[in-house]
Amino acid sequence: MSETVMESTPRVRSYGNITDTKVTGIMGLSLAATAVAGAGAIGALLVLWFGQLLWLAVLLLVLTVPATWYLQSKDRNERSRAEKRLAQTMFRKAQKKGHTRYVAGPASQVPDGSFRAPGLLAATEMMEGHTTFGQPFAMLWAPRTQTGAVFIGTSSTGMGLRDQESVDQMVDAWSEFQREAGSVPSLVQVSVTTQSTADPGERLRDAVEVARSVAGAEEGGSAFAREVIGDVVNELSSWTPRLDQWITLTFSARESTDGAVPARTAQELMEEVGGVLPGFCELATVSGAGAVSLLQVADVTDSTHVAFNPSAAADVERSRLTAAGTGLSWEEVGPTSAEVLAKPMCYAHSGAVSKSWQMFGAPSGVFREWGLRALLEPDDRFLQKRVTVFYRPADPQSSVREVNARIVNAEFAANQKNRRVSAAEQLAVAKAKQAAQEQARGAAMVRFSILVTATVGSAGQELAKAEAAIRQKAAQGIQLRLRGCDHNDDAAFAMGLGLGIVPDKAATLSDAMRRAL
């Protein structure tokens, strides 16, 4: 995760002061390595105090030094040996228990014999609520985490034909969106999912057929026109790229830490959410989202089913054009079978293969409005491509504590004795102080992360080419650094669907431990 300050003041619009959330130890070590080294030093002093020199040497050489090196050494993706070993061990245990493979249907181990989504989505329930204005919306309820996710569909026209002033106003409005999100106690996460898929073209065919039925069969020179239109439809329907985007708001029904908000049931949370949704839709509209709409149960269900079953895209779209729709329930959105593969590391589901990558470290370069354009744009080389940006807006009190902690951490890293202060450390101190000033003027502190998922037809060269394309696009603009979600591609796939899963609540390690590593 990384942090950024999103300021919303007149004529000042910026995403600024992006910093890493890791806590620095002494002499360039991580906090975990510093703690192990410090504990070893204290133990050595105690042993020395009692005169046991032999045990002192054993303690230093056999325990402290190797343990510190083990925690501190990292690969090119800044993943420590401890993190890699933990992921590998948990994967092997899950593999032995058969938890890495999923088979749905009546002959499976699913209790009700359904085709539920596996893993993190297995216990979720789909509900339908209404806003204070009577608009229906879907809410995905997660009993384990006591959270409910609602979805706002967007239809942005993009950056074309917009001047810089218009772009600045949209950035300002999105900053206001995040600040308002931080002021709602029950709102724990905002995510934006941009999905690029291969359009089966059924909507174009249906539109042409409807137009022909309205116009009626005309005689004379219209035969040539009908033939030309038929050729055009067949050409444009050959799986051209399609772009969909939606905003997901995740609300918690648990009691707030200060006790101001009591615990609620799923129904009570849905009624509460119905009161604040119209305001967020209005803010999303002025943020450049275009004509927004609340996604309903059928929208979320059909989209999730196609994500797990890419080959069903044409059938689902064809059914959605009828009055009856697909008729799918939430218990039928999952794949017929799925498995987490170790070689190559990916997620196989219903005849397709998906690989996910996560952002690690703060992005390099200045974050401008076009920074993610290359990564978000449609690409027909993939069956599916999803880019999900997770935002964790902080409330005003938490923002104050966070910016103060960032100043202390940056100054500690820069002011250690017998070390030459690097330019990066000097810049980190300046950013931390500027963030504190901006927060005092009303800016919002937001933690964010980015997850990318690509789905292709096979796990061979096709998957390798997809990974090369993703990394190339991520290097453009803000020089986003991505690393594979090794041994956890099934969980990463579920998170990238934009269904309101909060990564912190699903992670094996706590947030404090990840910062220390």
KOLTITI-880341 format. One record per atom (N, C-alpha, C): residue in one letter; x, y, z. Coordinates in pm, whole numbers, plus 50000, padded with zeros to 5 digits. Layout:
// residues N
aXYZ...
This chain:
// residues 517
m500844988150000m500005000050000m500885012550000s500335023449946s500985036349948s499985046649995e500475058550024e499615069250072e499775081349984t498715088749971t498745101149896t497835111249962v498135124049943v497285134749991v496475139749874m495165139949889m494275144649784m493645157649833e494115168749779e493705181749828e492555187249744s491565193149813s490415198849745s490195212949796t490905222449739t490755236549772t490625244349643p490055256349647p489835263849523p491105265249439r491035260549314r492065262049212r493365254849249v493305245549346v494465237349378v494005222849372r494395215549269r493945201949252r495175193049228s495385183749316s496595175649300s496475162349371y497185152549317y497465140249389y498935141549428g499205144049554g500575147349587g501145139349702n502465140349716n503185134849830n502925119949847i503105112449741i502915098049749i504105091949821t503835084749928t504895078850009t504575064250037d505605056850071d505445042850107d505055041750253t504275031650288t503795030150426t504765022250515k505855017250459k506775009250540k507475017850645v507725011750760v508385018550871v509875015350867t510695025550876t512145024050865t512775020450999g513745011250995g514515007951114g515855015251114i516825010151186i518135016551194i519055010951087m519995019251043m521035015350949m520465009250821g519325014150777g518725009250654g517994996050666l517934990350786l517214977850806l515714980450816s514924969950791s513484970950814s513214970750963l511994974151001l511664974451144l511744960551204a511304950251129a511364936551180a512804932051201a513684934951104a515084931251117a515744938851231t515364951551248t515904959451359t515484953651493a514224949151502a513734943351627a514484930551661v514744922051560v515464909551584v516914912451625a517544921951555a518914925451588a519004931451728g518024939851763g518014945851896g517794935452004a516894926051981a516664915552080a517904906852097g518604904051986g519834896251997g520914903652073a521014916852050a522024924752121a521744925052272i520444926652306i520094926752449i520384913152511g520034902352437g520334889052490g521824886852507a522604891952410a524054890452420a524604897752542l524104909552571l524544917052688l524224909752818l523014903552821l522654896152942l523554884152963v523854877152849v524754865552860v526144870052903l526604881152844l527934886352880l527994890453026w526864895353076w526804899753216w527074888153310f526594876053271f526784864453356f528064856853321g528884862353226g530194856853196g530224844653107q529124841653042q529074830052954q529494834052811l530794835052785l531284839952657l530994830252543l531044817152571l530774807452467l529344808752417w528424809952511w527014811452472w526784824752403l527594834752436l527494847652368l527824846052219a528894838752187a529274836652048a528194828751974v527644818652040v526574810751978v525374819451948l525024827952043l523854836652026l524044846251909l525234852051900l525484861851795l525584855351657l526374844351647l526654838551517l525544829351465v524914822151556v523954812051514v522534817451507l522214826851592l520834831651599l520634845451538t521294855451595t520964869251561t521324873051419v522574870551380v523014874851247v522244867951135p522094854751136p521324848351028p519854852751027a519264854351146a517854858351152a517664872351095t518594881351128t518504894951075t518684895050924w519644887450874w519874886550730w518654880650660y518034870650724y516884863850664y515714873550647l515494882150746l514394891750738l514714903450646q515974906950635q516344918850560q516544916250411s517004904450375s517294901750234s515994901150155k515984907850040k514794908649956k515174906449810d514174902049731d514414900149589d514174913149514r514214912649383r514074924849303r512674930849312n511724922949361n510364928049381n510114932549525e511194934149601e511134938549740e510284929349826r510304916649795r509614906649878r510674899449960s510524899650091s511534893650178s511434878450174r512524872150220r512544857550224r511464852050316a511184859250424a510154854750517a508774854850450e508474865150373e507194865950303e507084854750199k508144852350124k508104841950021k507944828150083r508674825650191r508584812550256r507194810350315l506604820750373l505264819550430l504234816350321a504344823250207a503404820750097a503564806550042q504804801950027q505054788549975q504544777850071t504784779950200t504354770050300t502834768950305m502154780250304m500704780050309m500114773950182f500764776350069f500274770649944f500414755449945r501554750549992r501754735949997r500744729350091k500484735650204k499484729950297k498104729650233a497744740650165a496444741050098a496374730749986q497494728749918q497534719149808q497334704849860k497964701549973k497824688250031k496394685650076k495724696150124k494344694650171k493334695450057g493814698349936g492914699349822g492184712549812h492654722649884h491984735549885h492354744349767t493354740149689t493734748249573t492924744749449r492074734849460r491254730749347r489784731449385y488974736449292y487544738349318y486734731949205v485764723949243v484844717849148v483434720749195a482604726449108a481254730349146a480234720449091g478974722549128g477894714349074g477454703449168p476454695649128p475884685249215p476894674549257a477884671649174a478854661049206a480054666249284s480034678849324s481174684849393s481014683949544q481964690049615q481914690549760q481184702749812v480634710949723v479854722449765v478594717449833p478304721849955p477184716150032p475844716349959d475514727349892d474224728149824d474294724249676g475474719649629g475594715249491g475464726349389s475704738649430s475544750049340s476864753349271f476854764449200f478054769249130f478494782449192r478644782549321r479044794749392r480444799049352a480694811949368a482044816949349a482944811249459p484144806849427p485004800449527p485764810449612g486454805249712g487394813149792g486754824049874l487284836049859l486854847449940l485394851249917l484824846949805l483444850549772l482454839349803a482924828249858a482074816549875a480884819149967a481084826650073a480024828550172a479224841450152t479514848850046t478824861550024t477374859449983e476554869450011e475134868949980e474744881649904m473914880049803m473454891449724m472094896149777m471994909249799m470774915249850m470374926949761e469124930949770e468634942349693e468014952449787g468444965049772g467904975949854g467414987349768h466934997949833h466425009649762h466955022249832t467285032149752t467735044849807t466535052549862t466815064049922t465735072449974t464835077649864f465305077149738f464495081349624f463845069549553g463955057649611g463305045949554g464085038749447q465355042449423q466165035849321q466685022449373p466495011549299p467004998649345p468524997649327f469174990349415f470614988149402f470954974549463a472074969049419a472554956249470a473554958549582m473474950049684m474474950449791m474974936249815l476274934549804l476904921649828l477354921049973w476734912150051w476974911150194w477974899950222a479014903150301a480024893350341a479864890650490p479274879350531p479024876850673p480284876250758r481394870850702r482604869150783r483194882450824t483264891950732t483844905050762t482794915350801q481504911550792q480414920750825q480484933550741t480664931850612t480734943250520t479724941550408g479254952950356g478354952850241g478894961950133a478924957150010a479474964749898a478344968549802v478344981149759v477394986049660v478184991449541f477534992349426f478244994649301f477605006049222i478455014949173i478015026249091i478615024548952g477765022248853g478235020948715g478495034548653t479525035548571t479885048248508t479895046848357s479835058248289s479895058448142s480695070548098s481935071148142s482795082448112s483105083247962t483185095447912t483545097647771t485045098747751g485825097747857g487275098347844g487815112647846m489095114047810m489775126947818m489715134647687g489155128747583g489115135647455g488285148347458l488755158647387l488065171547373l487845178647507r488675175847604r488605182847733r489855191547749d489655204047793d490795212747819d491325210247959q492465216147992q493105213548120q492265218448237e491565229348220e490725234448329e489615224448364s489015218448261s487985208348286s488555196248357v489765192148317v490415180748381v490715184048527d491195196048554d491495200048691d490245199848778q489125203848723q487875203748798q487435189548832m487655180148739m487315166248767m488205160448876v489505163748870v490425159048975v490015164749110d489605177349110d489145183849232d487915176749287a486965173349197a485745166649240a486035152549294w486995145549232w487345132249283w488025133149419s488805143649441s489385145949573s488285148349676e487275155949636e486135158349725e485395145249754f485295136549654f484665123449672f485405115549780q486735115349773q487515107949871q487415114150010r487385127350015r487285133950145r485925131050209e484865131350130e483545128050183e483485113450227a484175104750153a484205090650191a484865088850327g485895096750354g486565095950484g485725101050598s484715109150569s483855114550674s482685105550708v482465094850631v481405085250661v482015074050745p481645072850873p482325063350962p482265048850915s481175044750854s481005030750816s481655027350682l482085037350604l482695034750473l484175031550492v484565019350461v485935014950487v486795014450361q486175014050242q486985013150120q486195017949999v486925024549909v486395028249777v487315021849674s486755015249576s487575009449470s486985013049335v487855014549236v487445017549099v488005006549009t487124999648938t487524988548853t487294992148707t488324990948627t488234993148482t488474979848414q487484975148341q487544961948280q487514962848129s488504956848066s488574956147920s488304941747879t487284939747797t486934926447752t486774926247600a486674914547544a486404913047402a484894913047382d484364923347318d482934924947300d482414914747198p481464906147236p480934896447139p480054902647032g479654915247047g478924922346942g477434919746937e476884913247039e475454910247035e474604922847047r475074932947117r474284945247131r474144952346997l475204952446916l475124958846785l474164951346694r474244938146696r473324930146615r471884932846656d471644933346787d470284935646835d469774949346795a470644959546804a470234973146767a469854974046620v470624967146534v470314967346391v469004960046363e468804948846430e467564941246409e466354949246455v466484956146567v465374964346616v465074975546518a466124982046464a465924992846368a465254987746241r465634975746197r465034970146077r463564966546101s463264961346220s461874957646247s460984969946257v461524981046309v460754993346318v460534999246179a461584999146096a461465004945962a460624996345870g460604983245894g459844974345808g460644970445686a460184960345617a460874955545496a460504964545380e461454971845330e461214980945219e461684974645088e460964977644980e461324972344849e462254982144777g462754978244667g463534987344584g464994987044617g465614999244622g467055000644636g467574998044774s466744993944872s467204991845010s467934978645026a467854969644930a468514956544943a470024958244954f470604967044875f472044969344880f472454975145017a471624984545066a471934990445197a471884980045307r470874971145299r470794960645402r471994951345395e472474948445274e473634939745259e474894946345314v475044959345288v476204966645340v476184967045492i475004970145548i474884970645695i475174956945755g474724946245689g475004932845738g476494929945742d477224934045637d478674932045634d479364940145744v478894952345765v479484960845868v479274954746006v478064949846032v477784943646162v478654931346184n478794923146082n479624911146096n481084914646121e481554925446058e482944929646075e483184935346214l482274944046259l482444950446389l482124941146505s481464930246477s481114920946584s482194910446609s483304911446542s484354901346555s485244904446676w484624904346793w485334905546920w486234917846929t485634929646917t486354942146935t486454945447083p487444953447125p487594956547267p486394964347321r486084961847448r484984968447517r485474972547655l485094984447698l485564989847825l484374992447918d484444986948038d483434989148142d484154994048268q483445002348344q484055007948466q482975009948572w483325007048696w482375009248805w483135012548934i482425019349022i482945023249154i482275014449258t483055008949349t482525000449455t482765007049590l481715008349668l481805013849804l481555002549903t482495000449992t482384989750092t482114995850228f481004991950288f480594997050420f480694985850523s481054989650645s481174980050754s479984981250848a479454969650890a478344969450984a478804967451127r480114966751147r480644964951283r480584977951362e480694976651491e480724988451577e482024996051554s481925009351546s483125017551525s484035016951646t485315019951623t486305018951730t486015028251847d485425039951819d485115049351926d483745047151987g483005037151936g481695034051990g480585043351946a480895052851857a479875062351814a478835055851723v479255045751646v478345038751555v478185024451605p476975020151641p476775006551691p476804996251579a476894983651617a476844972751519a475444972051459r475394968851328r474104967951260r473984954551189t472744950851158t472514939051076t472694942850930a472654932750843a472804935350699a471664944250649q470444941750698q469304949750654q469434964150702e469884966050825e470054979550878e471144987050802l472234979950770l473304986250693l472804990250555m472004981850491m471494984950359m470604997350361e469794998950465e468965010950478e469825023350499e470905021850576e471815033150599e472525037050469v472965027050394v473665029650268v472745036550169g471465032650168g470515038750076g470365053650094g470705058650213g470595072950238g471775081150188v472955075050177v474155082450136v474535080149991l473965069949927l474325066849789l474035078149691p472875084849697p472625095549600p473685106449602g474185109949721g475225120149730g476515115849663f476895103249682f478115098249617f477935097349466c476735094049421c476495093649276c476645107549216e476185117649286e476315131349236e477765135649228l478545132249331l479965135549329l480695127949217a480315115449195a480945107549089a480655113548951t479465119048934t479095125048805t480015136748770v480255145548866v481105157248839v482585153548839s482915141248880s484305136748879s484725131148744g483835131848644g484165126848512g483625113048485a482775107848575a482235094448556a481105094248453g480675105848408g479605106348309g478255103548371a477385097048295a476065093448346a476205081048434v476045082748563v476225071648658v474885064848684s474955052448725s473755044948760s474125034548864l473185031648952l473425021449053l473235007648990l474244999149002l474144985748945l473164977349026q472344969748955q471364961249020q471874946949030v471084938449092v471524924749119v471904917448990a471084918848887a471364911848761a472654916748698d472954929648709d474174935148651d475414928948714v475444928848848v476614923548919v476724908448900t475594901548903t475594886948887t476104882848750d475584889048646d475994885448509d477454888648484s477904900248532s479304904248512s480264894548582t479924890448705t480784881248779t480804867548713h479664863148662h479614850148594h480524850048471v480504860748394v481364861648275v482834862348314a483144868848427a484534869548471a485094855648501f484294847048565f484734833348594f484604824248472n483694827548380n483444819248263n483494827848136p484684831348088p484794840347972p484104835147847s484054822047831s483434816447711s481924818547706a481324822347818a479874824447824a479494838847794a480444847347753a480174861547734a479084864047631a479164857247516a478184859447411a476794854947454d476704843347519d475404838347564d474774847447668v475604852547760v475094861447864v474594874447802e475364880147711e474944892747650e473684890847567r473584879747498r472404876947417r471174875647507s471344869347622s470214867747714s469814880947779r470794889347806r470494902247869r469684911347776l469724908847648l468964917047554l467494913147549t467154901847612t465764897647617t465094902947743a463784902547746a463044907447862a463294898947986a463494885947967a463694876948081a465084878048141g466074882748063g467434883548113g468064869748122t469164868748193t469864855948205t469194846748307g468574852548407g467964844448511g468964838448608l470204842748602l471224837348692l471044842648833s471304834148930s471314838349070s472764839449117w472964845349235w474314847049286w474974833549315e474184823349340e474734810049366e475204803049239e475064809549123e475444803448996e476534811148922v477204820448989v478174828948919v479544822648908g479824812248984g481174806648988g481514798048868p482764793748861p483214785148750p482804770648773t482794762748668t482544748448683t483704741748754s484914746648730s486104741648799s487164752548799a488044752048896a489114762048907a490254755948987e491474760648959e492644755449029e493764765749028v494454766949141v495644775349149v496834766949107l497494771149000l498624763548947l499934768949002a500894759849023a502204763849073a503194766248959k503054759148848k503944760648733k503114760448606p502964771748539p503314785248586p502334789848693m502754799548773m501924804348881m500784812748824c499564807348826c498404814148770c497154807648825y496004812248777y494704807248824y493914802448703a493674789448695a492924783648583a491464782248623h490564787048536h489134786548569h488314785448440s487514774948431s486564772848322s487184774648184g488344768248162g488964768648030g489784780948001a489924790048095a490754802048079a491814802448189v492784811348172v493874812648269v494044827448303s494154830448432s494314844248477s495554845648563k496184857048551k497354860648631k497134874648687s497514876548813s497324889548878s498654895148926w498744908548923w499934915648970w499484926749063q500294929249166q499984939649263q501064950249263m500664962449292m501624973349304m502434971649432f503744973749424f504564973649545f505424986249545g505404993149653g506145005649663g505395017149600a505815029049633a505175041049578a505555042549431p504615046649345p504925048549202p505995059249183s506845057049085s507875066849052s507305077448958g507775089548970g507335100248881g506135107748936v505755118248866v504635126648906v503335120048861f502365119348950f501095112848921f500165123048858r500065122848726r499165131848655r497925124248608e496975131748549e495695125748514e495825114548410w496875114748329w497055104648226w498025093748268g498365093148397g499385083748443g499045069148420l497775065448428l497375051448411l496705048848276r496805058248185r496085056848058r496495044247983a497795041747972a498265030047896a497785017147958l497725016648089l497315004448157l495795002348149l495035013148143l493585012148145l492955010548008e493645014447903e493035014547771e492695000447725p491664999047639p491264985747591p492384978747515d492384965647524d493414957647457d492794944447415d492764941847286d492134929647237d493034917447246r494214918747306r495084907247323r494654898447440f493754903547523f493294896247640f491814892847626l491424881447682l490004878747695l489384888547793q490114891247900q489694900948001q490924907648059k490774920248094k491824927248167k491134936648266r491494935348392r490894943848495r491984951148573v491774963948593v492654972048676v491794977848788t492074973848910t491294978349025t492194986749115v491754998849141v492475007949232v491705008349363f492375004749471f491755004749604f492125017649677y491115024149734y491325036249814y490805033649955r491625037550053r491205036650194r491245050650253p490185058750233p490185072450286p490225072350439a491035081050493a491155082150638a490285093550689d489735091750808d488965102450870d489915113350917p489425125450950p490325136550987p491265133251103q490765126151206q491635122951319q492745113351279s492395103251201s493415093751156s494415100251063s493955109850982s494865116750891s495925124350967v495535130751078v496495138151160v497555128651216r497125117451272r498075107751328r498985102251219e498425099751101e499215093750993e500285103350942v499935115850919v500935125250866v502025127950970n501665128451097n502685130251201n503625118251208a503055106251193a503895094251193a504825094051073r504365099050960r505205099450840r506375109050859i506145120350928i507235129850955i508275123451045v507815116751151v508745110351244v509555099551174n508895091551093n509585080751023n510595086050922a510215096550846a511135102250746a512335108750812e512115116250920e513235122950989e514135112751057f513565101951110f514385091651173f515305085151071a514765082550949a515575076350845a516685085550798a516435098750799a517415108250746a518445112650848n518155111650978n519015117351082n519825107051157q519955094951103q520785085151171q522255088851157k522995086651262k524405090651266k525255081551176n526385087351134n527375080151053n526815075450919r525785082450872r525215079250742r525025092050662r525335091250536r525125102650449r523675102750403v523035113950421v521625115050386v521485115050234s520645106150183s520445105150039s519415115449993a519405117849863a518435127249808a517005122249828a516835108949820a515495103249839a515015105549982e515895104350079e515505106550219e515185121250244q515955130250185q515645144450199q514285147750137l514015141850022l512725144249956l511585138450039a511815127050104a510765120850187a510405129850304v511395136250365v511125145550476v510315157450427a510715162950310a509985174450256a508545170750222k508345158850165k506995154450132k506155152650258a506735146950361a505985144650484a505545157850548k506425167750548k506065180650606k505025187850521q505165186850390q504175193150304q502805186450319a502795173150337a501545166050358a500855170750485a501645173250591a501065178150716a500425191850697q501085200450619q500525213750593q499235212850511e499235204250411e498045202750328e496895196450406q497225186950493q496175180850574q495565191050670a496385200050722a495865210450811a494915219950738r495065221050605r494175229450525r492935222050478g492785209250518g491575201950482g491765190750383a493005187750344a493235176950249a492975163450316a492715153250235a492425139950286a493615130750264m493945122950366m494985112850354m494335099750308v494825094250198v494215082350138v495285071850115r495055059850166r495915048550133r495375042250006f496255038349916f495785032649791f496725021649743s496175013049661s496955002449600s496304998949467i497024991949382i496534988649249i496744973649223l495714967349169l495764953149136l495354951448990v496154943848915v495904941648772v495724926648749t494684923048673t494414909148639t494224907748489a494914898148429a494784895548285a494334881148266t493364879048177t492824865748148t493064862448001v493684850847977v493964846347841v493464831947825g493664826447706g493124813247678g493964801647724s495294803447737s496154792247775s497284797147863a497944787547930a498994790848026a500394790547965g500524788947836g501834788147774g502364801647732q502714802747604q503284815147552q502274826647559e500994823447551e499964833847557e500014841147691l500194833847800l500284840147932l501564848147945a502674842947891a503954850247897a503874863347820k503234863247703k503064875547626k502164885447699a501154880347768a500254889047844a501004896047956e501864888648026e502634894748134e503584905348082a504234902747968a505134912647910a504384925247871a503174923647816a502364935247777a501934943347898i501534936548005i501104943548127i502254951448187r503414945448195r504564952348254r505004964248168q504904962848038q505274973947950q504314985747968k503024982847977k502044993547995k502174999948133a502504991948234a502644997348369a503855006548381a504865004548297a506065012848303a505855026448241q504775028148165q504505041048102q503765050148200g503935063148182g503225072648267g503905074548401i503455067048503i503975069048639i505005058548678q505405049748586q506385039248613q505925030648731l504755024748713l504175016348817l504955003348829r505314999648949r506054987348974r505084976449018l505054965548942l504144954548970l504914941849000r504354933449085r504904920249110r503754910149113g504054897949073g503024887649065g502504883649202c501244880349207c500624875549332c500884860549344d502134857049357d502554843049355d501884835049466h501384823249428h500714813749518h499394819149574n498964830849532n497714836549580n496874842149465d497014836449347d496314841849230d494804840249240d494334830349314d492884828749329d492294840049413a492984843249525a492514854249610a492644867649538a493744869449465a493944881849391a492894883449281f492534872449215f491494872949112f490174877849172a489824872449290a488574876449355a488614891049397m489754895749449m489874909749489m489764919049369g490344914949256g490344923449138g489004924549069l488014916549109l486704917149047l485934929749085g486424937349181g485734949549221g484434946649293l484424936549381l483224932649453l483274936449600g484154945749634g484154951149769g485014943949870i485834934349828i486724927549922i487784937249970v487974938150101v488994946850159v490264938650178p491364941650106p492574933350114p493094931550256d493044942050338d493564940850474d492824930250555k491514928850531k490724919350608k490924905050560a491464903350438a491694890050384a493154885750394a494044894750433a495474891850435a495854882750550t496884874650528t497384865750633t498114873650740l498954883050699l499694891250792l498924903950824s499064908850944s498414921250984s499084933150914d498394944350915d498934956350851d500234960650918a500294959851050a501504963951122a502694955051086m502444942051070m503534932951036m504034935450894r503134938150799r503554940850662r504364953650654r503994963850732r504784976150734r506174973650791a506244964950890a507544962050954a508464954550861l507914945850776l508734938250682l509184946650565
